[in-house]
Amino acid sequence: MTVIISAQQIKEISQDLDCGMKSFYHIITGEVKSYPDELKSQGGFDKEFWEDTMEQVESCPDEFVAFEGLESFESFSMMETFINNIEDVKIQVKFQDTIQLRKPFQQFKNLLFDYPVLREQWFDFKNNYMIEHVEQQLKSYNSLNNPEEG
């Protein structure tokens, strides 16, 4: 059975992943379930608060489509792609130089504050990128689990 997820739910999943969550689509109920990714949560989180969701997902993993956030190198690549599409060459070079410094994600974020229009473009770009990332994972899930339909 091919799993179809609404555009709104794909957006919700992408936002949860972007916030450092693990996100899952429950095939039976059509609900999105998310909880903090222990490997990505800085400073930890209250496991007790998320316990029911974690237990539900872990007890019946075959009932869920699991979605993964971006790895660090993928996030960096996304940032580079955005920078390479900046039209003003001087600004583009400034951003390229900035991400070569220590803590490139923080440097990039800080520099965006100097360019409010680019900052808004970044948020749009990142949102679309994350939505495509989720859609690609769903497509992979469907082709792995429904090879006769592919």
N, C-alpha and C positions, 0 to 999 in steps of 0.2 A: 504494500500500500504506500503510495506516494504521500509524503507529509507536505501539506500546504499551510503556510503561516501567513497571516494577514500582514499588510505593510505596516500597520500600527504596532503589531507585536514584534516585527523585525526591528523597527525603530527602538522599541523598548529594550529588546535584547542588546542591541548595539550600544545603547546608552549605559545599560548595566555593565557590559563588558568594559566600556571606556572608564567606568568608575572603579574598576578593579574587582568586579564581581565575577562569579561563575554563573552562567545562565543556562537554563534548561527549558525546553518546550515539552509539556506533558501531552503525549500523543492522544491519550484517551479523553482528557478533559479540555484540551486546547488552552490550558493555562501556562503562563510563563512563570517559572520559579527561579529565583536568584538568591545567592548568598555570597558573602565576601570570600574571595580567593585567599586562602591562608598564605600562599606564597607571595601575593602581591599586596596584602594589607600591611601597611606600615603602622607599627604601633599596636597591632592586634585588633581584635574585635570581640564583642561579647558573644561567645559561642552559644550560650544558653538562649539568647534571643532568636538565633537562627536554627536552633536544634531540630525543630519539627520539619522544616523544609529540607535540611541536610539529611535527616533520617529518611524522609519520603523518597528523595532522589537516590540515596545510597541503597535503600532496601529493594527498589525496583528499577534498576538502571535501564532495563530494556523498554520501559515505558516512556523514556525520555530521549529527546534529541539534545545532546550536550553541545554547547557552544564555547569556544575558547577565545579569549582576548588576544591581542597582539603581543608577540614576544618583543623584547627590547629592540632587536635588530630590525623588526618589521615596523615598529613605531619610528625608528630613525629613518628608515627608507621612505616612509610616508612623509616625514618632515622634509627630506631631501627632494622628493617629488614636488611638494608644494613650493619649495624655494626655487627649484628649477623652472617653475612656471611664473615667477614674478617678472613682470614686464620691464620694470625699471632696472637696468643692468647694475647701476651703482648700488641700489638697495639689495638686489639679488646677491651681489658679491659680499656686501656687509653681512647678510644672513649666512652665506656660505662660510665666511670666516668665523662667524660667531659659533657655529655648531662644531667647529674644530677645536674649540676651547674645552677646558675641563667642565664637566656637568653640562653637556650640550642641550639637554631638554630644558633645563632651567634658564640657560643663556638665551635660547630661542624664545621661550615664554616672556622673559624680561624685555627682549628687543621688540617683541610684538606690541608692547604697551606704547612704544614710540610711533607706531603706525596703526592707528585705530581702524582704518579701512582694511588694511591687510589682516588685522586681527579678526575682523568679522568674516573676511574671506577664508581665513584659516579654520574658523569654527564650522563654516559651511562645508569646506573641503573635508575636514576631519569627520564630520557627521556622515557625509556621503560615502567616504572611504570605509567607515565602520559598517554602514548598512551593506555595502558591497561585500565586505568581509563575512558578515553573517549570511548573506544570500549565497555566497560561494560555499560556505560550510553546509548549508541546507542542501544545496545541489549535490555536494559530495556525499552527504548522508543518503539522499534519495538514490543516487546511482549505485552506491554500495549495497543498499538494502533492497533495491528493486532492479537488479541487472536486466531482467527481461523487459522492463519498461524503457531502459536507456537506449 
